[in-house]
Amino acid sequence: MEDREPSITYSEMSNYCSCAAKGVMKKFTVKELILFESKITAASKEDELKIAAANEKFMNIIASCAAKLYE
């Protein structure tokens, strides 16, 4: 796991992670999540982010949670 960006506080990171987890639980079915995770797990390090970025549902969750950091 990458180190936390120093400009983001622990509290902000915790809120972001909580938001992302809740979003995934609300928007994904278990089957969708297992398939999504299996694609990422099977991918090379270089392709992991490409796979995540290609998933519109996931990116909407991430964008929404990131926006909440700056509200």
DSSP file (Angstrom, degrees, kcal/mol; ACC not computed):
  #  RESIDUE AA STRUCTURE BP1 BP2  ACC     N-H-->O    O-->H-N    N-H-->O    O-->H-N    TCO  KAPPA ALPHA  PHI   PSI    X-CA   Y-CA   Z-CA
    1    1 A M              0   0    0      0, 0.0     2,-0.1     0, 0.0     0, 0.0   0.000 360.0 360.0 360.0 140.8    0.0    0.0    0.0
    2    2 A E        -     0   0    0      1,-0.1     2,-0.1     3,-0.0     3,-0.1  -0.358 360.0 -99.7 -73.3 154.9    1.2    3.5   -0.8
    3    3 A D        -     0   0    0      1,-0.1     2,-0.1    -2,-0.1    -1,-0.1  -0.391  46.2 -94.1 -70.7 153.8    2.0    6.0    1.9
    4    4 A R        -     0   0    0      1,-0.1    -1,-0.1    -2,-0.1     6,-0.1  -0.427  42.3-102.9 -68.5 140.8   -0.6    8.6    2.7
    5    5 A E    >   -     0   0    0      1,-0.1     3,-2.0    -2,-0.1    -1,-0.1  -0.501  29.8-133.8 -62.2 126.7   -0.2   11.9    0.9
    6    6 A P  T 3  S+     0   0    0      0, 0.0    -1,-0.1     0, 0.0    -2,-0.1   0.749 102.1  60.4 -61.3 -24.1    1.2   14.3    3.6
    7    7 A S  T 3  S+     0   0    0      2,-0.1     2,-0.5     1,-0.0    -2,-0.1   0.579  92.9  78.0 -80.7  -7.0   -1.2   17.1    2.7
    8    8 A I  S <  S-     0   0    0     -3,-2.0    -4,-0.0     4,-0.0    -1,-0.0  -0.897  80.6-135.4-104.1 125.4   -4.2   14.8    3.6
    9    9 A T     >  -     0   0    0     -2,-0.5     4,-2.4     1,-0.1     5,-0.2  -0.256  22.1-110.9 -74.1 164.3   -4.9   14.4    7.3
   10   10 A Y  H  > S+     0   0    0      1,-0.2     4,-2.7     2,-0.2     5,-0.2   0.904 120.2  52.2 -59.4 -42.1   -5.6   11.1    8.9
   11   11 A S  H  > S+     0   0    0      2,-0.2     4,-2.5     1,-0.2    -1,-0.2   0.907 109.6  48.1 -62.9 -43.5   -9.2   12.2    9.5
   12   12 A E  H  > S+     0   0    0      2,-0.2     4,-2.5     1,-0.2    -1,-0.2   0.911 112.9  48.4 -63.6 -42.2   -9.7   13.2    5.9
   13   13 A M  H  X S+     0   0    0     -4,-2.4     4,-2.7     2,-0.2     5,-0.2   0.909 111.3  50.3 -64.6 -42.0   -8.2    9.9    4.7
   14   14 A S  H  X S+     0   0    0     -4,-2.7     4,-2.4     2,-0.2    -2,-0.2   0.918 111.8  47.5 -61.9 -44.3  -10.5    8.0    7.1
   15   15 A N  H  X S+     0   0    0     -4,-2.5     4,-2.4     2,-0.2    -2,-0.2   0.907 112.9  49.2 -63.7 -41.9  -13.5    9.9    5.9
   16   16 A Y  H  X S+     0   0    0     -4,-2.5     4,-2.6     2,-0.2    -2,-0.2   0.933 112.7  46.6 -62.9 -47.4  -12.6    9.2    2.3
   17   17 A C  H  X S+     0   0    0     -4,-2.7     4,-2.6     2,-0.2    -2,-0.2   0.896 112.8  49.9 -63.7 -40.8  -12.0    5.5    2.8
   18   18 A S  H  X S+     0   0    0     -4,-2.4     4,-2.5    -5,-0.2    -1,-0.2   0.917 111.6  48.7 -63.3 -43.9  -15.3    5.2    4.8
   19   19 A C  H  X S+     0   0    0     -4,-2.4     4,-2.5     2,-0.2    -2,-0.2   0.925 112.5  48.0 -60.9 -46.4  -17.2    7.0    2.0
   20   20 A A  H  X S+     0   0    0     -4,-2.6     4,-2.5     2,-0.2    -2,-0.2   0.912 112.0  49.2 -63.3 -43.4  -15.6    4.8   -0.7
   21   21 A A  H  X S+     0   0    0     -4,-2.6     4,-2.3     2,-0.2    -1,-0.2   0.922 112.7  47.2 -63.0 -44.4  -16.4    1.6    1.2
   22   22 A K  H  X S+     0   0    0     -4,-2.5     4,-2.0     2,-0.2    -1,-0.2   0.905 111.8  51.6 -63.6 -40.9  -20.0    2.7    1.8
   23   23 A G  H  X S+     0   0    0     -4,-2.5     4,-2.5     1,-0.2     5,-0.3   0.912 110.1  48.1 -62.4 -43.2  -20.3    3.6   -1.9
   24   24 A V  H  X S+     0   0    0     -4,-2.5     4,-2.2     1,-0.2    -1,-0.2   0.911 111.3  50.7 -64.1 -42.1  -19.0    0.2   -3.0
   25   25 A M  H  < S+     0   0    0     -4,-2.3    -1,-0.2     1,-0.2    -2,-0.2   0.852 116.2  41.7 -65.2 -33.7  -21.4   -1.6   -0.7
   26   26 A K  H  < S+     0   0    0     -4,-2.0    -2,-0.2    -5,-0.2    -1,-0.2   0.865 122.7  35.8 -79.7 -37.1  -24.3    0.4   -2.0
   27   27 A K  H  < S+     0   0    0     -4,-2.5     2,-0.4    -5,-0.2    -2,-0.2   0.729 106.9  64.8 -96.0 -24.8  -23.5    0.4   -5.7
   28   28 A F     <  -     0   0    0     -4,-2.2     2,-0.2    -5,-0.3     3,-0.0  -0.781  68.5-138.1-103.4 143.1  -22.0   -3.1   -6.4
   29   29 A T     >  -     0   0    0     -2,-0.4     4,-2.4     1,-0.1     5,-0.2  -0.527  34.9-108.1 -81.0 164.9  -23.5   -6.5   -6.1
   30   30 A V  H  > S+     0   0    0      1,-0.2     4,-2.6     2,-0.2     5,-0.2   0.919 121.7  51.6 -60.5 -42.9  -21.3   -9.1   -4.5
   31   31 A K  H  > S+     0   0    0      1,-0.2     4,-2.3     2,-0.2    -1,-0.2   0.922 109.8  48.6 -61.3 -45.2  -20.9  -10.8   -7.9
   32   32 A E  H  > S+     0   0    0      1,-0.2     4,-2.6     2,-0.2    -1,-0.2   0.918 112.6  48.6 -60.6 -43.6  -19.8   -7.5   -9.5
   33   33 A L  H  X S+     0   0    0     -4,-2.4     4,-2.9     2,-0.2     5,-0.2   0.907 110.4  50.0 -66.0 -42.2  -17.4   -6.8   -6.8
   34   34 A I  H  X S+     0   0    0     -4,-2.6     4,-2.3     2,-0.2    -1,-0.2   0.924 113.6  46.2 -62.6 -43.7  -15.8  -10.2   -6.9
   35   35 A L  H  X S+     0   0    0     -4,-2.3     4,-1.9     2,-0.2    -2,-0.2   0.918 113.8  48.8 -64.0 -43.4  -15.4  -10.0  -10.7
   36   36 A F  H  X S+     0   0    0     -4,-2.6     4,-1.9     1,-0.2    -2,-0.2   0.938 113.9  45.6 -61.4 -48.8  -14.0   -6.5  -10.4
   37   37 A E  H  X S+     0   0    0     -4,-2.9     4,-2.8     1,-0.2    -1,-0.2   0.870 110.1  54.4 -64.3 -37.2  -11.5   -7.5   -7.7
   38   38 A S  H  X S+     0   0    0     -4,-2.3     4,-2.0    -5,-0.2    -1,-0.2   0.872 107.1  51.0 -67.1 -35.0  -10.5  -10.6   -9.6
   39   39 A K  H  X S+     0   0    0     -4,-1.9     4,-0.8     2,-0.2    -1,-0.2   0.922 113.3  45.1 -65.0 -43.4   -9.7   -8.6  -12.7
   40   40 A I  H >< S+     0   0    0     -4,-1.9     3,-0.6     1,-0.2    -2,-0.2   0.922 113.0  50.3 -66.0 -43.8   -7.5   -6.2  -10.6
   41   41 A T  H 3< S+     0   0    0     -4,-2.8    -1,-0.2     1,-0.2    -2,-0.2   0.865 111.8  47.7 -62.8 -37.4   -5.8   -9.1   -8.8
   42   42 A A  H 3< S+     0   0    0     -4,-2.0    -1,-0.2    -5,-0.2    -2,-0.2   0.634  98.0  93.4 -79.1 -13.8   -5.0  -10.9  -12.0
   43   43 A A  S << S-     0   0    0     -4,-0.8     2,-0.1    -3,-0.6     5,-0.1  -0.330  82.2-105.1 -80.7 159.7   -3.6   -7.8  -13.7
   44   44 A S    >>  -     0   0    0      1,-0.1     4,-1.3    -2,-0.1     3,-0.8  -0.362  38.4-103.4 -71.9 162.7    0.0   -6.6  -13.8
   45   45 A K  H 3> S+     0   0    0      1,-0.3     4,-0.6     2,-0.2     3,-0.3   0.872 123.7  54.5 -55.1 -38.4    1.0   -3.7  -11.5
   46   46 A E  H 34 S+     0   0    0      1,-0.2     4,-0.4     2,-0.1    -1,-0.3   0.800 112.2  42.8 -67.7 -29.2    0.9   -1.5  -14.6
   47   47 A D  H <> S+     0   0    0     -3,-0.8     4,-2.3     1,-0.1     5,-0.2   0.574  88.8  86.8 -96.5 -10.6   -2.6   -2.4  -15.5
   48   48 A E  H  X S+     0   0    0     -4,-1.3     4,-2.1    -3,-0.3     5,-0.2   0.933  94.5  42.7 -56.4 -49.2   -4.3   -2.4  -12.1
   49   49 A L  H  X S+     0   0    0     -4,-0.6     4,-2.8     1,-0.2    -1,-0.2   0.850 110.8  56.5 -67.8 -33.8   -5.1    1.3  -12.2
   50   50 A K  H  > S+     0   0    0     -4,-0.4     4,-1.4     2,-0.2    -1,-0.2   0.908 108.7  47.2 -63.0 -41.1   -6.2    1.1  -15.8
   51   51 A I  H  X S+     0   0    0     -4,-2.3     4,-0.6     2,-0.2    -2,-0.2   0.925 113.6  47.1 -66.2 -45.3   -8.8   -1.6  -14.9
   52   52 A A  H >< S+     0   0    0     -4,-2.1     3,-1.2     1,-0.2     7,-0.2   0.925 112.4  49.9 -62.5 -43.8  -10.0    0.4  -11.9
   53   53 A A  H 3< S+     0   0    0     -4,-2.8    -1,-0.2     1,-0.3    -2,-0.2   0.765 104.1  59.8 -67.6 -25.3  -10.3    3.6  -14.0
   54   54 A A  H 3< S+     0   0    0     -4,-1.4     2,-0.9    -5,-0.2    -1,-0.3   0.628  84.3  89.7 -77.9 -13.0  -12.2    1.7  -16.7
   55   55 A N    <X  -     0   0    0     -3,-1.2     4,-2.5    -4,-0.6     5,-0.2  -0.755  61.2-166.3 -90.1 106.3  -15.0    0.8  -14.3
   56   56 A E  H  > S+     0   0    0     -2,-0.9     4,-2.2     1,-0.2     5,-0.2   0.875  85.6  53.0 -61.0 -41.1  -17.5    3.7  -14.4
   57   57 A K  H  > S+     0   0    0      1,-0.2     4,-1.6     2,-0.2    -1,-0.2   0.929 112.2  45.3 -61.0 -46.3  -19.4    2.7  -11.3
   58   58 A F  H  > S+     0   0    0      1,-0.2     4,-2.5     2,-0.2    -2,-0.2   0.915 112.1  51.1 -64.0 -44.4  -16.1    2.6   -9.3
   59   59 A M  H  X S+     0   0    0     -4,-2.5     4,-2.7    -7,-0.2    -1,-0.2   0.848 106.9  54.1 -66.0 -33.7  -14.9    5.9  -10.7
   60   60 A N  H  X S+     0   0    0     -4,-2.2     4,-2.2    -5,-0.2    -1,-0.2   0.900 109.7  48.1 -64.6 -40.1  -18.2    7.7   -9.9
   61   61 A I  H  X S+     0   0    0     -4,-1.6     4,-2.4     2,-0.2    -2,-0.2   0.943 113.5  46.7 -63.3 -48.1  -17.8    6.5   -6.3
   62   62 A I  H  X S+     0   0    0     -4,-2.5     4,-2.6     1,-0.2     5,-0.2   0.910 112.8  49.3 -62.2 -43.9  -14.2    7.7   -6.1
   63   63 A A  H  X S+     0   0    0     -4,-2.7     4,-2.2     2,-0.2    -1,-0.2   0.908 111.6  49.2 -63.2 -42.3  -15.0   11.1   -7.7
   64   64 A S  H  X S+     0   0    0     -4,-2.2     4,-1.4     2,-0.2    -2,-0.2   0.923 113.8  45.0 -63.8 -45.1  -17.9   11.6   -5.3
   65   65 A C  H  X S+     0   0    0     -4,-2.4     4,-0.8     1,-0.2    -2,-0.2   0.881 112.2  51.6 -68.6 -38.0  -15.9   10.8   -2.2
   66   66 A A  H >X S+     0   0    0     -4,-2.6     3,-0.8     1,-0.2     4,-0.6   0.895 107.0  54.0 -64.9 -39.3  -12.9   12.9   -3.4
   67   67 A A  H >< S+     0   0    0     -4,-2.2     3,-1.2     1,-0.2    -1,-0.2   0.863 101.1  60.1 -62.9 -35.2  -15.2   15.9   -3.9
   68   68 A K  H >< S+     0   0    0     -4,-1.4     3,-0.9     1,-0.3    -1,-0.2   0.769  93.8  65.5 -64.9 -25.2  -16.5   15.6   -0.3
   69   69 A L  H << S+     0   0    0     -4,-0.8    -1,-0.3    -3,-0.8    -2,-0.2   0.810 107.5  40.6 -63.4 -28.6  -12.9   16.1    0.9
   70   70 A Y  T <<        0   0    0     -3,-1.2    -1,-0.2    -4,-0.6    -2,-0.2   0.245 360.0 360.0-109.3  11.8  -13.0   19.7   -0.5
   71   71 A E    <         0   0    0     -3,-0.9    -1,-0.2    -4,-0.2    -2,-0.1   0.476 360.0 360.0 -78.3 360.0  -16.6   20.7    0.5
